[in-house]
């Protein structure tokens, strides 16, 4: 399982959701362009978000590899998942909001399909037959 934030490093009262933990335990951590955060990278992103967006209580869990978007639980929005554009000026960081983790995950799969079509077009000669 990914090295997640320790309880001492999480906001008071927050625990990782069962659905999220299950996805991580299944090893579904790389949905290009999204990647589940873990270890030092997660700790640095969490600390950075706390410093840059002091008015918000965000718990990051995934990042896009093609830009500075970070998926987080927003504790000021009852744990709703939000995507923020990290390093944007405070007040300008909001990109999207999702009712829950599974809604975000559905969009992450759609992003995977779009990313695959954009960055790995059929002209590259990839096929299922070549993978066998």
C-alpha positions in Angstrom: 0.0 0.0 0.0 1.1 3.6 -0.7 2.8 5.4 2.2 0.0 7.7 3.2 0.0 10.5 5.8 0.2 9.4 9.4 -2.7 10.2 11.7 -0.6 12.8 13.4 -0.1 14.6 10.1 -3.8 14.7 9.2 -6.3 17.3 10.2 -8.1 16.6 13.4 -11.0 14.1 12.9 -10.0 13.1 9.4 -9.4 9.5 8.4 -8.8 8.1 5.0 -12.0 6.8 3.4 -12.6 3.1 3.0 -13.2 3.5 -0.7 -9.8 5.3 -1.2 -7.9 2.7 0.9 -9.5 -0.1 -1.1 -8.4 1.5 -4.4 -4.8 1.9 -3.1 -4.7 -1.6 -1.7 -5.8 -2.9 -5.1 -2.8 -1.1 -6.5 -4.8 1.3 -8.6 -2.4 4.2 -8.1 -1.3 5.2 -11.6 -4.2 6.4 -13.8 -2.2 8.6 -16.2 -2.4 11.5 -16.1 -3.4 11.1 -12.4 -1.1 9.4 -9.8 -2.0 8.6 -6.2 0.5 10.4 -3.9 2.5 8.6 -1.3 5.7 8.9 0.8 7.8 12.0 0.7 6.0 13.4 -2.3 2.7 13.3 -0.5 4.2 14.9 2.6 5.8 17.7 0.6 2.6 18.4 -1.3 0.5 18.4 1.9 2.9 20.9 3.6 3.0 23.1 0.4 -0.7 23.3 0.2 -1.0 24.2 3.9 1.6 27.0 3.3 0.1 28.3 0.1 -3.6 28.1 1.0 -3.7 28.8 4.7 -7.4 29.5 4.7 -8.2 26.0 3.4 -8.1 22.6 5.1 -7.0 20.3 2.2 -5.8 16.7 2.3 -4.1 15.8 -1.0 -4.2 12.3 -2.4 -3.4 12.5 -6.1 -1.6 14.7 -8.6 -1.7 15.2 -12.4 1.6 14.5 -14.1 1.0 17.0 -16.9 0.2 20.1 -14.8 0.1 21.3 -11.2 -3.5 20.0 -10.4 -3.9 18.2 -7.1 -6.9 16.2 -6.0 -7.7 16.8 -2.3 -10.4 16.3 0.3 -11.7 19.7 1.3 -12.7 19.5 4.9 -14.4 22.9 4.7 -16.8 21.3 2.2 -17.7 18.2 4.3 -14.9 16.2 2.8 -15.9 16.8 -0.8 -13.1 16.1 -3.3 -11.7 19.2 -5.0 -9.1 19.7 -7.6 -6.8 22.7 -7.0 -4.2 24.1 -9.3 -1.3 24.2 -7.0 0.9 27.3 -7.0 -2.0 29.5 -8.3 -2.7 32.7 -6.3 -5.0 32.1 -3.3 -8.6 32.4 -4.4 -7.7 31.3 -8.0 -6.7 27.7 -7.3 -10.1 26.0 -7.7 -10.4 23.8 -10.8 -13.2 21.3 -10.0 -15.3 19.8 -7.3 -16.7 16.2 -6.9 -19.3 14.9 -4.5 -17.1 12.1 -3.3 -14.0 10.0 -4.1 -15.7 7.7 -6.5 -17.0 10.7 -8.5 -13.4 11.9 -8.8 -12.2 8.4 -9.7 -14.8 8.2 -12.5 -13.4 11.4 -13.9 -9.8 10.2 -13.5 -10.7 7.2 -15.7 -12.1 9.6 -18.3 -9.0 11.6 -18.1 -6.9 8.4 -18.6 -8.9 7.7 -21.8 -8.4 11.2 -23.1 -4.7 11.3 -22.1 -4.2 7.9 -23.8 -5.9 9.1 -27.0 -3.8 12.4 -27.0 -0.4 11.0 -26.0 -0.5 7.5 -27.4 -2.4 7.6 -30.7 -2.8 4.4 -32.7 -0.1 5.6 -35.2 2.5 4.7 -32.7 1.9 1.0 -33.6 0.8 -0.2 -30.2 -1.7 -3.0 -30.2 -3.0 -5.6 -27.8 -1.5 -8.3 -30.1 2.0 -6.8 -29.4 1.4 -7.1 -25.6 0.7 -10.9 -25.8 
